Amino acid sequence: MIKAILIFNNHGKPRLSRFYERFSEDMQQQIIRETFHLVSRRDENVCNFLEGGSLIGGSDYKLIYRHYATLYFLFCVDSSESELGILDLIQVHCILQEVVMGGMVLETNMTEIVSQVEAQTKLEKSEAGFSGAPARAVSAVKNINLPDIPRNIKVSNLSPFV
């Protein structure tokens, strides 16, 4: 299970933090500082996995990170997660909400993720706001193809409910 996702710059300033376990605001800030110090001191050509810091689970958890340009992308995970799978997940950081929800990886199939993002974008564009809603509603009603309505129905022709 993913315990936290952190993105911070080269100076340790958080750009995104998602905690999937309840921590106080102060504890979250301490975790961010500690994880930044752990990964920023590492050489660029060493492994991207290390034991979690003392504040975020110690040796029971792993920190998996990638350093891209001026940002660090870091996941804190337990032993049930695949380290290589998480490294692959980091590469789709811009659509994390489609992949991770409530600390669980929902989808890793890239084709499925991209199609869902495209569908969401299409839906957002089609619902461009409420300003055009009344005109769209009138046009939708005009375009409804209803079957002919029977005109000569007498109540006496209907069978009573039994």
N, CA and C atoms as an extended XYZ file, in Angstrom:
486
Properties=species:S:1:pos:R:3:atomname:S:1:resname:S:1:resid:I:1 pbc="F F F"
N         0.843       -1.179        0.000 N   MET     1
C         0.000        0.000        0.000 CA  MET     1
C         0.886        1.239        0.000 C   MET     1
N         0.419        2.254       -0.652 N   ILE     2
C         1.142        3.527       -0.694 CA  ILE     2
C         0.760        4.326        0.544 C   ILE     2
N         1.758        4.779        1.261 N   LYS     3
C         1.526        5.561        2.468 CA  LYS     3
C         1.524        7.055        2.161 C   LYS     3
N         2.366        7.481        1.203 N   ALA     4
C         2.436        8.903        0.856 CA  ALA     4
C         3.048        9.076       -0.529 C   ALA     4
N         2.630       10.146       -1.198 N   ILE     5
C         3.236       10.582       -2.459 CA  ILE     5
C         3.681       12.014       -2.240 C   ILE     5
N         4.946       12.276       -2.495 N   LEU     6
C         5.502       13.607       -2.276 CA  LEU     6
C         6.233       14.064       -3.526 C   LEU     6
N         6.037       15.299       -3.881 N   ILE     7
C         6.806       15.923       -4.958 CA  ILE     7
C         7.345       17.224       -4.385 C   ILE     7
N         8.667       17.383       -4.431 N   PHE     8
C         9.263       18.623       -3.951 CA  PHE     8
C        10.403       19.028       -4.869 C   PHE     8
N        10.750       20.317       -4.805 N   ASN     9
C        11.810       20.823       -5.680 CA  ASN     9
C        13.176       20.574       -5.065 C   ASN     9
N        14.218       21.041       -5.750 N   ASN    10
C        15.598       20.822       -5.292 CA  ASN    10
C        15.920       21.493       -3.963 C   ASN    10
N        15.064       22.425       -3.542 N   HIS    11
C        15.289       23.136       -2.284 CA  HIS    11
C        14.427       22.568       -1.158 C   HIS    11
N        13.652       21.519       -1.439 N   GLY    12
C        12.825       20.893       -0.410 CA  GLY    12
C        11.443       21.479       -0.266 C   GLY    12
N        11.079       22.420       -1.157 N   LYS    13
C         9.746       23.020       -1.079 CA  LYS    13
C         8.728       22.057       -1.688 C   LYS    13
N         7.694       21.679       -0.919 N   PRO    14
C         6.710       20.722       -1.449 CA  PRO    14
C         5.882       21.319       -2.583 C   PRO    14
N         5.719       20.551       -3.636 N   ARG    15
C         4.872       20.938       -4.762 CA  ARG    15
C         3.578       20.141       -4.763 C   ARG    15
N         3.635       18.944       -4.191 N   LEU    16
C         2.443       18.118       -4.031 CA  LEU    16
C         2.712       17.168       -2.880 C   LEU    16
N         1.728       16.997       -2.029 N   SER    17
C         1.858       15.990       -0.966 CA  SER    17
C         0.506       15.327       -0.776 C   SER    17
N         0.516       14.025       -0.862 N   ARG    18
C        -0.689       13.224       -0.639 CA  ARG    18
C        -0.334       12.173        0.410 C   ARG    18
N        -1.008       12.240        1.532 N   PHE    19
C        -0.799       11.261        2.581 CA  PHE    19
C        -2.031       10.374        2.645 C   PHE    19
N        -1.832        9.074        2.619 N   TYR    20
C        -2.934        8.125        2.655 CA  TYR    20
C        -3.067        7.483        4.031 C   TYR    20
N        -2.462        8.114        5.004 N   GLU    21
C        -2.583        7.756        6.406 CA  GLU    21
C        -2.648        9.075        7.148 C   GLU    21
N        -3.421        9.120        8.207 N   ARG    22
C        -3.633       10.383        8.904 CA  ARG    22
C        -2.390       10.789        9.696 C   ARG    22
N        -1.888       11.986        9.356 N   PHE    23
C        -0.793       12.614       10.081 CA  PHE    23
C        -1.200       14.054       10.358 C   PHE    23
N        -0.754       14.611       11.477 N   SER    24
C        -1.011       16.034       11.742 CA  SER    24
C        -0.228       16.870       10.730 C   SER    24
N        -0.620       18.098       10.594 N   GLU    25
C         0.051       19.007        9.659 CA  GLU    25
C         1.534       19.157        9.999 C   GLU    25
N         1.830       19.286       11.292 N   ASP    26
C         3.230       19.399       11.721 CA  ASP    26
C         4.021       18.145       11.372 C   ASP    26
N         3.426       16.971       11.607 N   MET    27
C         4.093       15.714       11.295 CA  MET    27
C         4.323       15.588        9.786 C   MET    27
N         3.344       16.011        8.978 N   GLN    28
C         3.516       15.973        7.523 CA  GLN    28
C         4.703       16.819        7.102 C   GLN    28
N         4.834       18.009        7.679 N   GLN    29
C         5.957       18.884        7.344 CA  GLN    29
C         7.290       18.261        7.759 C   GLN    29
N         7.304       17.609        8.903 N   GLN    30
C         8.528       16.934        9.350 CA  GLN    30
C         8.888       15.770        8.431 C   GLN    30
N         7.868       15.031        7.988 N   ILE    31
C         8.101       13.909        7.067 CA  ILE    31
C         8.668       14.425        5.750 C   ILE    31
N         8.112       15.509        5.246 N   ILE    32
C         8.605       16.091        3.984 CA  ILE    32
C        10.062       16.508        4.135 C   ILE    32
N        10.384       17.185        5.242 N   ARG    33
C        11.775       17.606        5.471 CA  ARG    33
C        12.706       16.407        5.572 C   ARG    33
N        12.289       15.388        6.338 N   GLU    34
C        13.131       14.219        6.519 CA  GLU    34
C        13.354       13.474        5.208 C   GLU    34
N        12.295       13.255        4.442 N   THR    35
C        12.450       12.534        3.178 CA  THR    35
C        13.282       13.334        2.185 C   THR    35
N        13.126       14.655        2.176 N   PHE    36
C        13.954       15.477        1.294 CA  PHE    36
C        15.430       15.321        1.652 C   PHE    36
N        15.741       15.375        2.933 N   HIS    37
C        17.144       15.229        3.352 CA  HIS    37
C        17.690       13.849        3.002 C   HIS    37
N        16.854       12.822        3.115 N   LEU    38
C        17.307       11.470        2.781 CA  LEU    38
C        17.642       11.323        1.295 C   LEU    38
N        16.763       11.830        0.420 N   VAL    39
C        16.979       11.615       -1.022 CA  VAL    39
C        17.895       12.652       -1.648 C   VAL    39
N        17.907       13.874       -1.139 N   SER    40
C        18.724       14.921       -1.762 CA  SER    40
C        20.212       14.708       -1.534 C   SER    40
N        20.578       14.001       -0.496 N   ARG    41
C        21.989       13.752       -0.194 CA  ARG    41
C        22.559       12.569       -0.968 C   ARG    41
N        21.704       11.840       -1.642 N   ARG    42
C        22.164       10.642       -2.352 CA  ARG    42
C        22.784       11.027       -3.691 C   ARG    42
N        23.754       10.256       -4.091 N   ASP    43
C        24.421       10.459       -5.370 CA  ASP    43
C        23.450       10.110       -6.506 C   ASP    43
N        23.598       10.766       -7.650 N   GLU    44
C        22.687       10.557       -8.777 CA  GLU    44
C        22.754        9.144       -9.353 C   GLU    44
N        23.878        8.460       -9.210 N   ASN    45
C        24.016        7.143       -9.839 CA  ASN    45
C        23.849        5.990       -8.852 C   ASN    45
N        23.091        6.206       -7.767 N   VAL    46
C        22.784        5.120       -6.833 CA  VAL    46
C        21.335        4.681       -7.034 C   VAL    46
N        20.993        3.580       -6.416 N   CYS    47
C        19.650        3.008       -6.502 CA  CYS    47
C        18.585        4.022       -6.048 C   CYS    47
N        17.405        3.940       -6.645 N   ASN    48
C        16.315        4.859       -6.315 CA  ASN    48
C        15.424        4.326       -5.194 C   ASN    48
N        15.873        3.334       -4.449 N   PHE    49
C        15.114        2.782       -3.340 CA  PHE    49
C        15.918        2.962       -2.059 C   PHE    49
N        15.260        3.296       -0.964 N   LEU    50
C        15.907        3.321        0.326 CA  LEU    50
C        14.875        3.090        1.414 C   LEU    50
N        15.338        2.739        2.601 N   GLU    51
C        14.424        2.511        3.709 CA  GLU    51
C        13.752        3.812        4.091 C   GLU    51
N        12.488        3.684        4.556 N   GLY    52
C        11.756        4.865        4.995 CA  GLY    52
C        12.432        5.528        6.162 C   GLY    52
N        12.206        6.798        6.311 N   GLY    53
C        12.786        7.521        7.429 CA  GLY    53
C        12.140        7.111        8.741 C   GLY    53
N        12.678        7.595        9.830 N   SER    54
C        12.168        7.223       11.153 CA  SER    54
C        10.736        7.716       11.361 C   SER    54
N        10.362        8.807       10.714 N   LEU    55
C         9.019        9.358       10.910 CA  LEU    55
C         7.950        8.660       10.076 C   LEU    55
N         8.329        8.028        9.001 N   ILE    56
C         7.325        7.467        8.092 CA  ILE    56
C         7.377        5.948        8.018 C   ILE    56
N         7.779        5.293        9.075 N   GLY    57
C         7.662        3.845        9.120 CA  GLY    57
C         8.951        3.078        9.246 C   GLY    57
N        10.073        3.739        9.164 N   GLY    58
C        11.355        3.065        9.327 CA  GLY    58
C        11.602        1.981        8.301 C   GLY    58
N        12.178        0.882        8.732 N   SER    59
C        12.577       -0.173        7.795 CA  SER    59
C        11.391       -0.962        7.256 C   SER    59
N        10.208       -0.776        7.810 N   ASP    60
C         9.021       -1.460        7.291 CA  ASP    60
C         8.545       -0.843        5.981 C   ASP    60
N         8.973        0.368        5.689 N   TYR    61
C         8.547        1.077        4.486 CA  TYR    61
C         9.743        1.437        3.628 C   TYR    61
N         9.497        1.569        2.329 N   LYS    62
C        10.546        1.962        1.395 CA  LYS    62
C        10.193        3.305        0.785 C   LYS    62
N        11.226        4.087        0.538 N   LEU    63
C        11.079        5.326       -0.215 CA  LEU    63
C        11.572        5.036       -1.628 C   LEU    63
N        10.715        5.266       -2.595 N   ILE    64
C        11.050        5.052       -4.003 CA  ILE    64
C        10.927        6.411       -4.667 C   ILE    64
N        11.982        6.834       -5.329 N   TYR    65
C        11.963        8.194       -5.856 CA  TYR    65
C        12.643        8.258       -7.224 C   TYR    65
N        12.351        9.341       -7.929 N   ARG    66
C        13.045        9.708       -9.170 CA  ARG    66
C        13.322       11.198       -9.099 C   ARG    66
N        14.439       11.598       -9.605 N   HIS    67
C        14.795       13.016       -9.657 CA  HIS    67
C        14.781       13.442      -11.114 C   HIS    67
N        13.810       14.272      -11.476 N   TYR    68
C        13.691       14.811      -12.825 CA  TYR    68
C        13.956       16.307      -12.768 C   TYR    68
N        14.976       16.766      -13.469 N   ALA    69
C        15.306       18.195      -13.554 CA  ALA    69
C        15.352       18.810      -12.158 C   ALA    69
N        14.348       19.606      -11.796 N   THR    70
C        14.367       20.285      -10.502 CA  THR    70
C        13.363       19.703       -9.517 C   THR    70
N        12.776       18.545       -9.840 N   LEU    71
C        11.770       17.963       -8.951 CA  LEU    71
C        12.128       16.538       -8.526 C   LEU    71
N        11.792       16.221       -7.290 N   TYR    72
C        11.872       14.864       -6.773 CA  TYR    72
C        10.448       14.322       -6.677 C   TYR    72
N        10.223       13.139       -7.228 N   PHE    73
C         8.949       12.441       -7.126 CA  PHE    73
C         9.191       11.253       -6.207 C   PHE    73
N         8.498       11.208       -5.080 N   LEU    74
C         8.789       10.216       -4.060 CA  LEU    74
C         7.513        9.509       -3.604 C   LEU    74
N         7.577        8.188       -3.524 N   PHE    75
C         6.490        7.371       -2.995 CA  PHE    75
C         7.004        6.653       -1.759 C   PHE    75
N         6.227        6.649       -0.704 N   CYS    76
C         6.524        5.838        0.462 CA  CYS    76
C         5.550        4.662        0.428 C   CYS    76
N         6.082        3.439        0.356 N   VAL    77
C         5.243        2.246        0.191 CA  VAL    77
C         5.636        1.172        1.186 C   VAL    77
N         4.710        0.239        1.423 N   ASP    78
C         5.040       -0.913        2.250 CA  ASP    78
C         5.552       -2.044        1.371 C   ASP    78
N         5.820       -3.184        1.966 N   SER    79
C         6.456       -4.288        1.244 CA  SER    79
C         5.538       -4.949        0.217 C   SER    79
N         4.239       -4.657        0.228 N   SER    80
C         3.340       -5.285       -0.740 CA  SER    80
C         3.424       -4.660       -2.130 C   SER    80
N         4.055       -3.506       -2.256 N   GLU    81
C         4.183       -2.825       -3.544 CA  GLU    81
C         5.482       -3.215       -4.242 C   GLU    81
N         5.438       -3.272       -5.552 N   SER    82
C         6.617       -3.570       -6.363 CA  SER    82
C         7.421       -2.287       -6.575 C   SER    82
N         8.710       -2.345       -6.246 N   GLU    83
C         9.560       -1.157       -6.411 CA  GLU    83
C         9.628       -0.724       -7.867 C   GLU    83
N         9.806       -1.688       -8.764 N   LEU    84
C         9.882       -1.341      -10.195 CA  LEU    84
C         8.549       -0.841      -10.709 C   LEU    84
N         7.461       -1.407      -10.203 N   GLY    85
C         6.133       -0.929      -10.582 CA  GLY    85
C         5.915        0.510      -10.159 C   GLY    85
N         6.388        0.861       -8.971 N   ILE    86
C         6.254        2.241       -8.488 CA  ILE    86
C         7.133        3.179       -9.316 C   ILE    86
N         8.340        2.742       -9.687 N   LEU    87
C         9.178        3.583      -10.560 CA  LEU    87
C         8.467        3.856      -11.884 C   LEU    87
N         7.798        2.838      -12.433 N   ASP    88
C         7.009        3.054      -13.650 CA  ASP    88
C         5.861        4.015      -13.387 C   ASP    88
N         5.244        3.890      -12.230 N   LEU    89
C         4.129        4.764      -11.874 CA  LEU    89
C         4.570        6.220      -11.784 C   LEU    89
N         5.757        6.457      -11.302 N   ILE    90
C         6.261        7.832      -11.182 CA  ILE    90
C         6.289        8.512      -12.548 C   ILE    90
N         6.507        7.752      -13.590 N   GLN    91
C         6.594        8.346      -14.921 CA  GLN    91
C         5.259        8.884      -15.403 C   GLN    91
N         4.154        8.501      -14.774 N   VAL    92
C         2.847        9.050      -15.154 CA  VAL    92
C         2.352       10.006      -14.078 C   VAL    92
N         3.286       10.752      -13.493 N   HIS    93
C         2.985       11.643      -12.381 CA  HIS    93
C         1.919       12.681      -12.687 C   HIS    93
N         1.784       13.090      -13.919 N   CYS    94
C         0.829       14.158      -14.219 CA  CYS    94
C        -0.614       13.680      -14.148 C   CYS    94
N        -0.828       12.386      -14.086 N   ILE    95
C        -2.200       11.882      -13.992 CA  ILE    95
C        -2.372       10.964      -12.787 C   ILE    95
N        -1.755       11.355      -11.682 N   LEU    96
C        -1.796       10.526      -10.470 CA  LEU    96
C        -3.218       10.257       -9.992 C   LEU    96
N        -4.091       11.224      -10.146 N   GLN    97
C        -5.448       11.027       -9.658 CA  GLN    97
C        -6.170        9.906      -10.390 C   GLN    97
N        -5.766        9.625      -11.623 N   GLU    98
C        -6.364        8.523      -12.354 CA  GLU    98
C        -5.798        7.181      -11.920 C   GLU    98
N        -4.642        7.197      -11.286 N   VAL    99
C        -3.934        5.966      -10.971 CA  VAL    99
C        -4.075        5.583       -9.501 C   VAL    99
N        -3.945        6.551       -8.595 N   VAL   100
C        -3.938        6.267       -7.168 CA  VAL   100
C        -5.136        6.936       -6.510 C   VAL   100
N        -5.871        6.161       -5.735 N   MET   101
C        -6.983        6.725       -4.983 CA  MET   101
C        -7.024        6.042       -3.620 C   MET   101
N        -7.021        6.827       -2.576 N   GLY   102
C        -7.091        6.286       -1.227 CA  GLY   102
C        -5.914        5.415       -0.840 C   GLY   102
N        -4.761        5.642       -1.465 N   GLY   103
C        -3.581        4.873       -1.126 CA  GLY   103
C        -3.458        3.554       -1.863 C   GLY   103
N        -4.341        3.287       -2.797 N   MET   104
C        -4.298        2.033       -3.546 CA  MET   104
C        -4.088        2.337       -5.028 C   MET   104
N        -3.274        1.537       -5.687 N   VAL   105
C        -3.068        1.669       -7.122 CA  VAL   105
C        -4.301        1.080       -7.799 C   VAL   105
N        -5.004        1.918       -8.571 N   LEU   106
C        -6.227        1.467       -9.224 CA  LEU   106
C        -5.974        0.910      -10.615 C   LEU   106
N        -5.085        1.535      -11.350 N   GLU   107
C        -4.883        1.146      -12.739 CA  GLU   107
C        -3.448        1.440      -13.143 C   GLU   107
N        -2.806        0.486      -13.842 N   THR   108
C        -1.463        0.726      -14.354 CA  THR   108
C        -1.383        0.500      -15.856 C   THR   108
N        -2.473        0.099      -16.483 N   ASN   109
C        -2.505       -0.080      -17.924 CA  ASN   109
C        -2.538        1.300      -18.577 C   ASN   109
N        -1.453        1.664      -19.241 N   MET   110
C        -1.310        3.013      -19.791 CA  MET   110
C        -2.400        3.341      -20.805 C   MET   110
N        -2.789        2.381      -21.629 N   THR   111
C        -3.835        2.623      -22.627 CA  THR   111
C        -5.150        2.992      -21.951 C   THR   111
N        -5.494        2.269      -20.899 N   GLU   112
C        -6.730        2.542      -20.161 CA  GLU   112
C        -6.674        3.906      -19.478 C   GLU   112
N        -5.543        4.247      -18.895 N   ILE   113
C        -5.392        5.535      -18.218 CA  ILE   113
C        -5.552        6.678      -19.217 C   ILE   113
N        -4.869        6.582      -20.355 N   VAL   114
C        -4.940        7.646      -21.368 CA  VAL   114
C        -6.361        7.783      -21.901 C   VAL   114
N        -7.047        6.671      -22.142 N   SER   115
C        -8.417        6.752      -22.665 CA  SER   115
C        -9.347        7.399      -21.647 C   SER   115
N        -9.141        7.127      -20.349 N   GLN   116
C        -9.978        7.751      -19.320 CA  GLN   116
C        -9.704        9.253      -19.212 C   GLN   116
N        -8.438        9.634      -19.328 N   VAL   117
C        -8.098       11.060      -19.287 CA  VAL   117
C        -8.701       11.772      -20.499 C   VAL   117
N        -8.611       11.163      -21.679 N   GLU   118
C        -9.198       11.759      -22.880 CA  GLU   118
C       -10.719       11.868      -22.767 C   GLU   118
N       -11.364       10.844      -22.219 N   ALA   119
C       -12.818       10.895      -22.034 CA  ALA   119
C       -13.206       12.009      -21.071 C   ALA   119
N       -12.439       12.176      -19.998 N   GLN   120
C       -12.713       13.243      -19.034 CA  GLN   120
C       -12.540       14.613      -19.680 C   GLN   120
N       -11.490       14.773      -20.479 N   THR   121
C       -11.259       16.042      -21.176 CA  THR   121
C       -12.396       16.345      -22.142 C   THR   121
N       -12.843       15.338      -22.872 N   LYS   122
C       -13.955       15.510      -23.822 CA  LYS   122
C       -15.225       15.918      -23.083 C   LYS   122
N       -15.500       15.282      -21.950 N   LEU   123
C       -16.678       15.613      -21.161 CA  LEU   123
C       -16.607       17.043      -20.647 C   LEU   123
N       -15.439       17.452      -20.173 N   GLU   124
C       -15.279       18.814      -19.671 CA  GLU   124
C       -15.485       19.841      -20.772 C   GLU   124
N       -15.011       19.542      -21.980 N   LYS   125
C       -15.193       20.467      -23.098 CA  LYS   125
C       -16.654       20.548      -23.525 C   LYS   125
N       -17.360       19.409      -23.473 N   SER   126
C       -18.764       19.416      -23.889 CA  SER   126
C       -19.645       20.132      -22.878 C   SER   126
N       -19.221       20.158      -21.640 N   GLU   127
C       -19.956       20.882      -20.601 CA  GLU   127
C       -19.246       22.197      -20.320 C   GLU   127
N       -19.189       23.037      -21.316 N   ALA   128
C       -18.373       24.245      -21.249 CA  ALA   128
C       -18.873       25.269      -20.247 C   ALA   128
N       -19.887       24.985      -19.553 N   GLY   129
C       -20.373       25.921      -18.553 CA  GLY   129
C       -21.883       26.013      -18.608 C   GLY   129
N       -22.432       26.741      -17.653 N   PHE   130
C       -23.878       26.860      -17.576 CA  PHE   130
C       -24.431       27.934      -18.495 C   PHE   130
N       -23.599       28.786      -19.039 N   SER   131
C       -24.101       29.895      -19.855 CA  SER   131
C       -24.828       29.408      -21.097 C   SER   131
N       -24.364       28.337      -21.704 N   GLY   132
C       -25.032       27.826      -22.903 CA  GLY   132
C       -26.029       26.729      -22.614 C   GLY   132
N       -26.256       26.401      -21.352 N   ALA   133
C       -27.129       25.280      -20.999 CA  ALA   133
C       -28.569       25.462      -21.451 C   ALA   133
N       -29.212       26.628      -21.248 N   PRO   134
C       -30.607       26.749      -21.682 CA  PRO   134
C       -30.774       26.552      -23.191 C   PRO   134
N       -29.891       27.120      -23.984 N   ALA   135
C       -29.991       26.964      -25.437 CA  ALA   135
C       -29.780       25.511      -25.838 C   ALA   135
N       -28.823       24.839      -25.187 N   ARG   136
C       -28.597       23.427      -25.494 CA  ARG   136
C       -29.792       22.578      -25.097 C   ARG   136
N       -30.463       22.937      -23.997 N   ALA   137
C       -31.630       22.168      -23.549 CA  ALA   137
C       -32.775       22.318      -24.543 C   ALA   137
N       -33.027       23.530      -25.001 N   VAL   138
C       -34.098       23.761      -25.983 CA  VAL   138
C       -33.791       23.009      -27.264 C   VAL   138
N       -32.569       23.071      -27.728 N   SER   139
C       -32.215       22.371      -28.954 CA  SER   139
C       -32.323       20.867      -28.786 C   SER   139
N       -31.991       20.345      -27.605 N   ALA   140
C       -32.106       18.908      -27.360 CA  ALA   140
C       -33.557       18.466      -27.388 C   ALA   140
N       -34.452       19.267      -26.798 N   VAL   141
C       -35.879       18.919      -26.799 CA  VAL   141
C       -36.427       18.946      -28.221 C   VAL   141
N       -36.027       19.918      -29.026 N   LYS   142
C       -36.498       20.001      -30.413 CA  LYS   142
C       -36.038       18.799      -31.230 C   LYS   142
N       -34.883       18.255      -30.908 N   ASN   143
C       -34.328       17.158      -31.687 CA  ASN   143
C       -34.778       15.773      -31.224 C   ASN   143
N       -35.614       15.719      -30.199 N   ILE   144
C       -36.089       14.420      -29.724 CA  ILE   144
C       -37.098       13.871      -30.732 C   ILE   144
N       -36.892       12.649      -31.146 N   ASN   145
C       -37.821       11.978      -32.063 CA  ASN   145
C       -38.778       11.119      -31.254 C   ASN   145
N       -39.941       11.668      -30.984 N   LEU   146
C       -40.941       10.915      -30.244 CA  LEU   146
C       -41.854       10.187      -31.223 C   LEU   146
N       -42.336        8.994      -30.881 N   PRO   147
C       -43.288        8.311      -31.752 CA  PRO   147
C       -44.622        9.058      -31.749 C   PRO   147
N       -45.434        8.796      -32.748 N   ASP   148
C       -46.752        9.438      -32.800 CA  ASP   148
C       -47.539        9.093      -31.552 C   ASP   148
N       -48.186       10.086      -31.011 N   ILE   149
C       -48.970        9.897      -29.800 CA  ILE   149
C       -50.387        9.513      -30.212 C   ILE   149
N       -50.929        8.423      -29.692 N   PRO   150
C       -52.311        8.062      -30.018 CA  PRO   150
C       -53.267        9.153      -29.534 C   PRO   150
N       -54.191        9.554      -30.387 N   ARG   151
C       -55.053       10.697      -30.072 CA  ARG   151
C       -56.452       10.268      -29.589 C   ARG   151
N       -56.945        9.160      -30.039 N   ASN   152
C       -58.329        8.788      -29.734 CA  ASN   152
C       -58.392        7.671      -28.710 C   ASN   152
N       -57.881        7.895      -27.570 N   ILE   153
C       -57.933        6.889      -26.518 CA  ILE   153
C       -59.097        7.255      -25.598 C   ILE   153
N       -59.992        6.298      -25.422 N   LYS   154
C       -61.116        6.512      -24.502 CA  LYS   154
C       -60.841        5.709      -23.249 C   LYS   154
N       -61.178        6.289      -22.147 N   VAL   155
C       -60.952        5.650      -20.864 CA  VAL   155
C       -61.709        4.321      -20.781 C   VAL   155
N       -62.867        4.249      -21.439 N   SER   156
C       -63.649        3.018      -21.378 CA  SER   156
C       -62.969        1.866      -22.094 C   SER   156
N       -62.050        2.156      -23.031 N   ASN   157
C       -61.326        1.097      -23.756 CA  ASN   157
C       -60.220        0.468      -22.932 C   ASN   157
N       -59.829        1.123      -21.864 N   LEU   158
C       -58.756        0.595      -21.033 CA  LEU   158
C       -59.317       -0.419      -20.063 C   LEU   158
N       -58.638       -1.518      -19.906 N   SER   159
C       -59.109       -2.543      -18.961 CA  SER   159
C       -58.827       -2.070      -17.546 C   SER   159
N       -59.741       -2.331      -16.645 N   PRO   160
C       -59.527       -1.914      -15.246 CA  PRO   160
C       -58.449       -2.762      -14.593 C   PRO   160
N       -57.821       -2.193      -13.600 N   PHE   161
C       -56.801       -2.925      -12.865 CA  PHE   161
C       -57.471       -3.975      -12.001 C   PHE   161
N       -56.910       -5.129      -12.003 N   VAL   162
C       -57.498       -6.216      -11.221 CA  VAL   162
C       -56.731       -6.456       -9.976 C   VAL   162
